[in-house]
Amino acid sequence: MAMSLLDIPLQRLDGSNASLREYAGSVMLIVNVASACGLTPQYEGLESIFEQYRDRGFVVLGFPCNDFAAQEPGTHEQIQAFCETRYGVEFPLFGKVTINSGTRHPLYKALIEAQPKAQAKPGSDFRAKLEGYGIKPAAETDVLWNFEKFLIDRSGSVVARFMPDVEPKDPLLGRAIEEQLTKLS
């Protein structure tokens, strides 16, 4: 039997062991983050939706990743300091993970298997822009870039996946979050 998404071993930025189990019963938004990316300002929006919905059982979970043009080169301490001082991030951040290069972290293996395709916002040309820079994922199901988002329901099932340019305040993401928050577990 496959391991539950909630029980996959993780590591917090401070090096302590963790799992998604501590967020069981919450709606989770899992995001691969980076400090030196053109999309890095999404940290502000992620913190905003975390604050907006957390009293309703919602949490944003950030997973730094250096797979995409080495845009997360810092140490765990540097990442924590950057996020807190630059964007006031209070949502949980975890240790760096490998998503597309080397050995894929088991969390991302499970997320991708559950939702192989990301939703794009209407009229998005983000994939084409990346391809214009010569950036193309090895597999169609690979995470495209920093700030791709996976939405997990209260029971721990992956219910949606969003392209990196679907910003935290985008109505597409907002409707999906609201839908999950109004469902009973």
QUICOR-V523910 format. One record per helix or strand. SS is the DSSP state (A for helix, B for strand). FROM is the first residue (numbers start at 0). TO is the last residue. If there is no record, write none. Layout:
ss->{SS	SS}
from->{FROM	FROM}
to->{TO	TO}
This chain:
ss->{A	B	B	A	B	A	B	A	B	A	B	A	B	B	A}
from->{4	9	16	19	26	41	57	75	91	105	118	125	148	157	170}
to->{6	11	17	22	32	55	63	86	93	113	118	131	151	161	181}
